Amino acid sequence: VSDQGNDRLQVFDAQGRFLRKWGGTGSGDGKFSWPQSLSIDNEGNVYASDRGNHRIQVFDPQGRFLLKWGIRGSGDGEFSQPQGLAIDGDGNVYVSEYGNDRIQVFDPQGRFLRKWGIEGSRDGEFRTPQGLGIGIEGNVYASDHWNDRLQVFDPQGRFLLKWGIRGSGDGEFSRPQGLAIDGDGNVYVSEYGNNRIQVFDPQGSFLRKWGFGGSGDGEFSQPHGLAIDGDGNIYVSEYGNDRIQVFGPQGRFLRKWGIGGSGDGEFSRPQGLAIDSEGNVYVSDQGNDRIQVFDPQGRFLRKWGIRGSGDGEFSQPQGLAIDSAGNVYVSEYGNDRIQVFGP
């Protein structure tokens, strides 16, 4: 879980027991400024978007720093407030940018491959793209936050389809945020404005929804990150309630954990979520500038990161991703970069 207010990542098991955490406020390696989205590759490495540092960081499953890339700017390989992260079957890393209204693609070592998108509301344009997901056919799904829609592209960035308009009805959106795709290709979307989760088939046909505003079980306050485990259970981080909720595939409430704070298992604006091959839950703890890790039983394992711009430090870590080798990728909003940490 990305814990934005505490500038850290936290990891929990599937039952919500705290395992470990890492991070803290800073710009050095392993430190964060506003961590956001998380993603995990096939080897368990964790990728995190560090929004305040304008970079991506990558860590191994234990939180050891591997690499980073990105500086503030609008050129190839530069970032303005990186947000969402996703990793395809070849290990390529997709990053959405809040400030540059585009998606960039990198190889596993951070080498720039391609980009697409400009500010606007036409097909292939964005107004603050947020969540990213890779479909079972390799297509790229993106939540287009202020355009209140989802857009779908092929792996090269060619526009395929879109759905959604502003509203609160089925298939309508109010500030779509997080995005996750299950084993059948169904698309899960969290909504800041409507405080709910909606589910669609790969072509955008509405399937189901759950949630409304509140702090009770199954209620939401600004749901953000989404992740799906091997059993199809859905994990949701809540920016407003400083907690993680877990639901069955049909949206039935299972469990929750977390309160506001900076201790182990506590959060400050949690954002990105990622689940590794063993079911461990990684959280980018944005306000605490750190990563926390929990095992499938909810026991605390570890944490890493403090606020800064050095290697292993974070400024607003956002997105998380884990590759097939277990390396952890982190995007940083504040440092405009990506960092990578080893298994």
FENMO-V384612 format. One record per backbone hydrogen bond with DSSP energy under -1.0 kcal/mol. CO is the residue of the C=O (numbers start at 0). NH is the residue of the N-H. Records with the same first field share a line. If there is no record, write none. Layout:
CO=NH ; NH
This chain:
0=9
1=270
2=287
3=6
5=287
6=23 ; 288
7=2 ; 284
9=282
10=18 ; 19
11=280
12=15
16=12
19=10 ; 292
21=8 ; 290
23=31
24=306
25=307
26=308
27=30 ; 312
28=311
30=313
31=314
32=51 ; 315
35=271
36=48
38=46
40=43
41=323
44=40
45=58
46=38 ; 320
47=56
48=35 ; 317
49=334
51=333
52=334
53=335
54=49 ; 331 ; 337
55=68
56=47 ; 329 ; 339
57=65
58=45 ; 327
59=62
63=59 ; 341
66=57 ; 339
68=55 ; 337
70=78
74=77
78=72
79=98
80=97
83=95
85=93
87=90
91=87
92=105
93=85
94=103
95=82
96=100
101=96
102=115
103=94
104=112 ; 113
105=92
106=109
110=106
113=104
115=102
117=125
121=124
125=119
126=145
127=144
130=142
132=140
134=137
138=134
139=152
140=132
141=150
142=129 ; 144
143=148
148=143
149=162
150=141
151=159 ; 160
152=139
153=156
157=153
160=151
162=149
164=172
168=171
172=166
173=192
174=191
176=130
177=189
179=187
181=184
185=181
186=199
187=179
188=197
189=176
190=194
195=190
196=209
197=188
198=206 ; 207
199=186
200=203
204=200
207=198
209=196
211=219
215=218
219=213
220=239
221=238
224=236
226=234
228=231
232=228
233=246
234=226
235=244
236=223
237=241
242=237
243=256
244=235
245=253 ; 254
246=233
247=250
251=247
254=245
256=243
258=266
262=265
266=260
267=4 ; 5 ; 286
268=3
271=1 ; 283
273=281
275=278
279=275
280=11 ; 293
281=273
282=1 ; 9 ; 291
283=270 ; 285
284=7 ; 289
285=3 ; 33 ; 288
286=5
287=6
288=7 ; 23
289=284
290=21 ; 303
291=282
292=10 ; 19 ; 300
293=280
294=297
295=14
298=294
299=18
301=292
302=21
303=290
305=313
306=25
307=26
308=27
309=312
310=28
311=29
313=25 ; 31 ; 307
314=52 ; 333
315=33 ; 34 ; 50 ; 332
318=37 ; 48 ; 330
320=39 ; 46 ; 328
322=43 ; 325
326=322
327=58 ; 340
328=320
329=56 ; 338
330=317
331=50 ; 54
332=51
333=52
334=53
335=54
336=331
337=68
338=329
339=65 ; 66
340=327
